[in-house]
Amino acid sequence: MSVRHSLLALLERGPMHGYGLKSEFEAATGQMWPLNDGQVYTTLTRLERDGLVEADEEADGQRAYRLTGAGRDELRSWFSQAVRRDLVPRQELAIKLIFAVRSPSADVRRVIQRQRAETVRSLQELTRLKGNGGGGDDLAWTLTLDGLLFQGEAEVRWLDLCEARLAGAGPTAAATAEPGRKPGERPARSAGAREGGRR
């Protein structure tokens, strides 16, 4: 998540204080990605150092930040470039599964099932938000919800594949498969999981 560029985008609409930027960011993202005060002010300090924003000291000691010409150029450049998919971000779930598979004590099947249940719960909540109007007429928030739903659905499919591969990986892995399910057989999805995957 680029806090740096998000703050520049907010300042494009006019000068704002640090707290206002924090509030606007959280409102724009539906409180999904909260920022702490330190993160906001540290980022603003760096933006000011890099000449992308300037701050005006007010009578009460507060600082109002505004975009500079260089800041507008930086923002324009950010919007004009695609997000590179070859720069794979570190994913906590993938790392957990990597080391669970290598661990003599971890029940990998249980790790997968618990994660699937949590992802399905999240999908159900996102579906509820979307059904209730989500951000109303806010197109940006609707697009965000759509993206989160697609990502969650993809994660459920990936976890299904992980479990199927685990079941077919050999005698040791197959021993951890669900009772009554043949190695390599696709795991049965619960009613809740099936419902959570629908929109």
Phi, psi and chi 1 to 4 in degrees:
 res  aa     phi    psi   chi1   chi2   chi3   chi4
   1 MET       -  126.1  174.5  174.1   69.1      -
   2 SER   -93.2   91.5  177.9      -      -      -
   3 VAL   -63.9  -40.0  174.6      -      -      -
   4 ARG   -52.9  -53.5  171.4 -173.5  176.1   91.9
   5 HIS   -74.6  -30.3  -68.9  100.6      -      -
   6 SER   -64.2  -40.7  -60.3      -      -      -
   7 LEU   -66.5  -38.5  -63.7 -174.6      -      -
   8 LEU   -61.2  -40.9  -69.4  176.6      -      -
   9 ALA   -64.3  -39.1      -      -      -      -
  10 LEU   -66.8  -39.1  -70.9  170.2      -      -
  11 LEU   -72.0  -16.8  -72.3  171.5      -      -
  12 GLU   -60.4  -27.7 -174.7 -179.0   28.6      -
  13 ARG   -82.6  -10.1  -62.8 -176.3  -61.4  176.3
  14 GLY   144.0  166.9      -      -      -      -
  15 PRO   -61.0  145.4  -22.0   33.6      -      -
  16 MET  -148.4  156.4  -64.1 -178.9   71.8      -
  17 HIS   -84.2  164.2  -60.9  102.5      -      -
  18 GLY   -57.6  -45.0      -      -      -      -
  19 TYR   -65.1  -37.4 -176.8   76.9      -      -
  20 GLY   -62.9  -38.7      -      -      -      -
  21 LEU   -63.9  -43.2  -73.3  164.2      -      -
  22 LYS   -59.9  -47.4  170.2  178.9  160.2   41.1
  23 SER   -64.4  -42.9  -60.4      -      -      -
  24 GLU   -66.4  -39.7  -75.0  -66.5  -43.6      -
  25 PHE   -61.5  -47.7  177.4   91.5      -      -
  26 GLU   -67.6  -36.0  -68.5  176.0  -10.1      -
  27 ALA   -66.4  -41.1      -      -      -      -
  28 ALA   -65.6  -30.4      -      -      -      -
  29 THR  -102.2   15.5   59.4      -      -      -
  30 GLY    61.7   31.8      -      -      -      -
  31 GLN    62.4   13.8  -45.5  -63.7  -37.5      -
  32 MET   -73.4  -32.4 -166.5   81.6   61.1      -
  33 TRP  -127.8   77.4  -62.6  -67.3      -      -
  34 PRO   -64.8  147.2   22.2  -31.4      -      -
  35 LEU  -110.2  145.3  -62.9  177.6      -      -
  36 ASN   -94.7  159.2   61.9   56.3      -      -
  37 ASP   -56.2  -42.7  -67.6  -17.3      -      -
  38 GLY   -59.6  -39.6      -      -      -      -
  39 GLN   -63.7  -42.1 -169.3  174.0   13.4      -
  40 VAL   -64.8  -50.3  172.0      -      -      -
  41 TYR   -72.1  -32.8  -73.3  104.3      -      -
  42 THR   -63.7  -42.7  -62.5      -      -      -
  43 THR   -64.8  -42.0  -56.6      -      -      -
  44 LEU   -62.8  -38.8  -74.2  169.4      -      -
  45 THR   -61.1  -42.3  -62.1      -      -      -
  46 ARG   -68.9  -39.3  -70.7  173.9 -179.7  157.7
  47 LEU   -63.8  -38.9  -70.4  171.3      -      -
  48 GLU   -67.5  -42.4 -170.2  174.8   10.7      -
  49 ARG   -58.8  -37.8  177.7 -159.3   65.9 -165.0
  50 ASP   -84.7    2.1  -64.9  -18.5      -      -
  51 GLY    76.3   17.7      -      -      -      -
  52 LEU   -91.4  -22.3  -56.5  180.0      -      -
  53 VAL  -135.6  160.1  -56.9      -      -      -
  54 GLU  -127.9  152.1  -67.9  176.7  -17.5      -
  55 ALA  -121.0  136.8      -      -      -      -
  56 ASP  -107.4  125.8  -63.6  -41.2      -      -
  57 GLU   -77.7  128.4 -166.6   85.6   26.9      -
  58 GLU   -97.9  170.1  -62.1 -177.9  -19.3      -
  59 ALA   -60.4  -33.6      -      -      -      -
  60 ASP   -86.4    7.5   57.8    2.2      -      -
  61 GLY    91.3   -9.6      -      -      -      -
  62 GLN   -75.6  158.5  -68.4 -165.0   63.3      -
  63 ARG  -116.4  128.0  -52.3 -174.6   84.1 -156.1
  64 ALA  -100.9  123.6      -      -      -      -
  65 TYR   -96.7  142.3  -65.3   87.0      -      -
  66 ARG  -137.9  154.3   54.8 -171.5  168.6   80.1
  67 LEU   -75.7  140.0 -151.7   55.6      -      -
  68 THR   -96.9  174.8   64.8      -      -      -
  69 GLY   -60.0  -40.5      -      -      -      -
  70 ALA   -65.7  -34.6      -      -      -      -
  71 GLY   -65.2  -39.9      -      -      -      -
  72 ARG   -65.4  -38.8  -69.4 -176.5 -170.9  -79.8
  73 ASP   -64.1  -42.9  -69.9  -17.3      -      -
  74 GLU   -62.1  -42.9  175.1   72.2   15.0      -
  75 LEU   -65.3  -42.9 -175.8   60.3      -      -
  76 ARG   -60.6  -41.0 -166.8  176.9  -59.5  113.2
  77 SER   -64.4  -40.8  174.7      -      -      -
  78 TRP   -62.0  -45.6 -176.2   52.3      -      -
  79 PHE   -67.4  -28.8  -75.1  139.1      -      -
  80 SER   -84.4  -12.8   69.0      -      -      -
  81 GLN  -104.5  137.9  -64.8  175.8   16.7      -
  82 ALA   -73.3  152.2      -      -      -      -
  83 VAL   -74.8  123.9  175.8      -      -      -
  84 ARG   -75.0  128.8  -69.2  176.5   57.3 -172.6
  85 ARG   -86.6  -12.7  -63.0  -62.9  -63.5  173.8
  86 ASP   -80.8  -10.9   56.8  -27.9      -      -
  87 LEU   -94.9   85.3  -59.5  178.0      -      -
  88 VAL   -74.4  120.6 -179.1      -      -      -
  89 PRO   -70.3  152.9   26.3  -33.2      -      -
  90 ARG   -68.8  125.3 -173.1  175.9   64.2 -175.2
  91 GLN  -112.0  120.1  -63.2 -176.1    4.6      -
  92 GLU   -59.8  -41.0 -176.5  177.7   -8.2      -
  93 LEU   -64.3  -45.0  175.8   55.3      -      -
  94 ALA   -61.6  -41.1      -      -      -      -
  95 ILE   -64.4  -41.6  -69.1  171.3      -      -
  96 LYS   -60.4  -44.4  178.9 -173.3  -80.6 -170.2
  97 LEU   -67.5  -37.8  -73.8  178.7      -      -
  98 ILE   -55.7  -47.6  -73.6  168.3      -      -
  99 PHE   -83.5  -23.6  -70.6  101.1      -      -
 100 ALA   -66.4  -40.2      -      -      -      -
 101 VAL   -62.7  -33.3  167.7      -      -      -
 102 ARG   -88.0   -7.8  -72.7  164.7  169.9   73.6
 103 SER   -86.6  134.6  168.4      -      -      -
 104 PRO   -75.6  -13.4   26.4  -33.1      -      -
 105 SER  -106.7  -17.0   62.8      -      -      -
 106 ALA   -79.2  139.2      -      -      -      -
 107 ASP   -93.5   95.3 -176.5  -21.3      -      -
 108 VAL   -61.6  -39.8 -174.8      -      -      -
 109 ARG   -58.9  -42.2  179.3 -179.2   61.4   86.5
 110 ARG   -67.7  -38.4 -167.7  173.7  -62.3  -92.5
 111 VAL   -58.8  -45.2  170.6      -      -      -
 112 ILE   -64.6  -45.1  -68.5  170.6      -      -
 113 GLN   -65.8  -40.6  -71.1  177.8  -18.3      -
 114 ARG   -64.5  -40.4  -75.8  177.8  176.9  162.1
 115 GLN   -66.4  -40.6 -176.4   62.5   45.5      -
 116 ARG   -60.8  -43.6 -174.9 -167.5  -66.6  112.6
 117 ALA   -60.2  -41.1      -      -      -      -
 118 GLU   -68.3  -40.2  173.0   57.5   25.6      -
 119 THR   -66.6  -40.2  -56.2      -      -      -
 120 VAL   -64.0  -40.6  167.6      -      -      -
 121 ARG   -60.1  -42.8 -176.0 -155.7   61.8   74.8
 122 SER   -64.0  -41.3  173.3      -      -      -
 123 LEU   -61.4  -41.1  -80.9  170.3      -      -
 124 GLN   -63.8  -39.5  -70.0  169.6  -22.2      -
 125 GLU   -67.5  -42.7  176.2   61.7   17.2      -
 126 LEU   -64.2  -39.3  -69.9  168.1      -      -
 127 THR   -64.0  -39.8  -58.1      -      -      -
 128 ARG   -63.0  -44.5 -175.8 -170.6   65.8   76.3
 129 LEU   -59.8  -44.5  -83.1  173.7      -      -
 130 LYS   -66.3  -39.9 -170.0  171.9 -178.8 -178.0
 131 GLY   -66.2  -29.9      -      -      -      -
 132 ASN   -85.4    7.1  -69.3  -16.7      -      -
 133 GLY   100.9  -11.4      -      -      -      -
 134 GLY    48.8 -112.8      -      -      -      -
 135 GLY   -93.1   20.3      -      -      -      -
 136 GLY    67.4 -123.1      -      -      -      -
 137 ASP   -91.3   10.6  -65.4  -31.1      -      -
 138 ASP   -77.3  101.3 -173.3  -16.9      -      -
 139 LEU   -61.0  -39.2  176.8   59.5      -      -
 140 ALA   -60.3  -41.8      -      -      -      -
 141 TRP   -71.6  -36.4  178.9 -130.9      -      -
 142 THR   -62.3  -42.7  -60.0      -      -      -
 143 LEU   -63.6  -37.5  -66.5  174.6      -      -
 144 THR   -63.4  -45.8  -59.5      -      -      -
 145 LEU   -59.9  -44.2  -80.1  176.5      -      -
 146 ASP   -58.3  -44.6  -73.1  -21.1      -      -
 147 GLY   -62.7  -42.2      -      -      -      -
 148 LEU   -65.9  -38.4  -67.5  170.9      -      -
 149 LEU   -64.7  -45.7  -79.6  162.9      -      -
 150 PHE   -61.7  -41.1  -83.1  115.0      -      -
 151 GLN   -64.6  -42.2  -70.3  168.7   28.0      -
 152 GLY   -64.6  -43.0      -      -      -      -
 153 GLU   -63.3  -39.5  -70.2  166.7   -5.2      -
 154 ALA   -64.8  -38.1      -      -      -      -
 155 GLU   -64.8  -40.4 -177.0  168.0  -73.3      -
 156 VAL   -61.4  -44.0  169.3      -      -      -
 157 ARG   -63.3  -39.2  -69.2 -164.0  -60.6  -86.2
 158 TRP   -65.0  -41.3  175.4   58.1      -      -
 159 LEU   -65.4  -38.0  -70.9  166.3      -      -
 160 ASP   -59.2  -44.1  -74.1  -13.3      -      -
 161 LEU   -65.2  -41.8  178.0   61.3      -      -
 162 CYS   -58.1  -44.1  -72.4      -      -      -
 163 GLU   -67.4  -38.7 -168.0  168.1   25.7      -
 164 ALA   -65.6  -40.6      -      -      -      -
 165 ARG   -66.5  -39.5  -71.4 -166.9 -171.1  -76.4
 166 LEU   -60.6  -43.7  177.1   69.7      -      -
 167 ALA   -64.9  -30.3      -      -      -      -
 168 GLY  -100.1   10.3      -      -      -      -
 169 ALA   -80.1  -14.7      -      -      -      -
 170 GLY   144.2  176.4      -      -      -      -
 171 PRO   -56.6  -43.0  -22.3   31.8      -      -
 172 THR   -65.7  -47.2  -56.7      -      -      -
 173 ALA   -69.2  -38.8      -      -      -      -
 174 ALA   -63.7  -28.1      -      -      -      -
 175 ALA   -64.9  -20.9      -      -      -      -
 176 THR   -93.4    1.1   66.1      -      -      -
 177 ALA   -71.4  166.2      -      -      -      -
 178 GLU   -62.6  139.9  -72.3  178.6    5.7      -
 179 PRO   -58.5  137.7  -22.4   31.9      -      -
 180 GLY    84.8   -4.2      -      -      -      -
 181 ARG  -105.3  131.0 -159.7  175.0   81.3 -142.4
 182 LYS   -72.6  146.9  -62.8  176.3 -177.5  177.2
 183 PRO   -55.7  133.8  -24.6   33.7      -      -
 184 GLY    87.0  -11.3      -      -      -      -
 185 GLU   -75.1  139.3 -178.0 -179.4  -19.3      -
 186 ARG   -65.0  131.7 -175.0  178.2  178.0   82.2
 187 PRO   -64.6  144.4   23.2  -32.6      -      -
 188 ALA   -69.9  138.7      -      -      -      -
 189 ARG   -94.1  136.1  -63.4  -80.7  -63.3  -76.1
 190 SER   -70.9  163.1   67.1      -      -      -
 191 ALA   -59.4  -37.9      -      -      -      -
 192 GLY   -64.8  -38.9      -      -      -      -
 193 ALA   -67.4  -41.9      -      -      -      -
 194 ARG   -64.1  -39.9  -72.0 -167.9  -61.9  -89.2
 195 GLU   -66.9  -39.8 -176.9   62.2   28.0      -
 196 GLY   -66.3  -25.6      -      -      -      -
 197 GLY   -82.1   -8.3      -      -      -      -
 198 ARG   -92.7  150.8  -71.7 -160.8 -158.4  111.9
 199 ARG  -124.3      -  -66.8 -154.1  -53.7  -81.1
